[in-house]
């Protein structure tokens, strides 16, 4: 804090500072980009839910200095240190007005791309099912790569702070991308153009597409809702208030598609429940009314009604989760990060607990067949290890010690290896390549010493593995998946995730779903 104070003082020393008060300062300097209501405009929302990833001195430094490679200017020559600190503190306080973000607000936010023309065939000559979508968070863009030639076919702007896996329609033609500020963008990969975007929430977690590709669920923190959009035109199909049976509201930890069950499954962050929502009247949910607690949006069980909901009660809320390949079970991390919980989706109840400490990152889990048994592996956000779990006995088979805690895992049906990044700590420039049979680390790659290297995705055929150099002047590294040699380096602006169309639409066991 002392260093920060000195720094701000130096920045403002030459200027003649003005004093107003945070509310007036905000209205004068910030509202034009971040919205009079702090809910965002051309700049991101400035509310605690969005800022909680940027606390304390950092926020004041950003206000003083601006943010490189964005349109955010510095205000140190306009506002003095005290005003900047007061403004930062005010921005971290909750909104005073009650938040309304329902169908009217969502519908009014729709922006369609007037220049978009729907082509009858892809506008490029490569394999449309072997494309990669790369999210570049450095300057809020998305690159589309040909998965055979690695040529960059397009680079499109996205909303600020895209998070989570983009979701592809079953034919692989359209992709939906979500930002933490709740914007959902629809992109036509045949046209290499944005179709439209809409703001489905104020602060959102992730999105899921229904099995038939018609519905997109948006899991929100703020407001505490699940927004279901029509994928056709991004219109609102339904907004579900997320509360437990007693009416206590909850944020949504994550929502995923359970394809064989034709449903969305979501974990609630603040109350001990999982919800399953049918997306199709053929959903098993309608035919396996196990506990009699299923209900339609009006409280009645009506099998012809879409989005019928089932509540599964848990002992404690869970965070992100992972499905077994048959979608009969899910395994989630308890919020204290000390346990894994196995839920039987058919029975609708918890059936096992796993001793998984160190905050397992189950959303990044992958599974494969090992010695005739299906296992899943998960990294841990707070411990330098990977856990490998038998999904029949629900026993931990092995803990693989890594050079630091990891975030993401990947493999492919054709690959004998799984790739695990080290995302935290001094060795975050490392990727481990692990043999799926022996569970030994066979190679530790350090392609750019000192740079964060993370998140892997294979191409459709499993021939190449793409790795992010997660830095502002970063890159995508293309590895030969068999020899483990780097064969190509493509410059990118802080590339986070990358997603292969084929692996996603076929729900490859080696990638995230
Ligand atoms: Fe993520 C996926 C939650 C922090 C980058 N992250 C997800 C998903 C969830 C989630 C629920 C699954 C979405 C999906 O694919 O549909 N992430 C969380 C958190 O709770 C956590 C730990 C805290 C938070 O701030 O929300 C968190 N995540 C981060 C980051 O700090 C990362 C590294 C940088 C960033 O962009 O915010 C980050 N998360 C990602 C990425 C994916 C992701 C790149 C997609 C992974 C994939 O391969 O599918």
Boltz pocket constraint, residues with backbone or C-beta under 6 A from the ligand:
constraints:
  - pocket:
      binder: B
      contacts: [[A, 53], [A, 137], [A, 162], [A, 163], [A, 164], [A, 165], [A, 166], [A, 205], [A, 206], [A, 207], [A, 253], [A, 254], [A, 255], [A, 320], [A, 363], [A, 407], [A, 408], [A, 455], [A, 496], [A, 497], [A, 498], [A, 512], [A, 513]]
      max_distance: 6.0
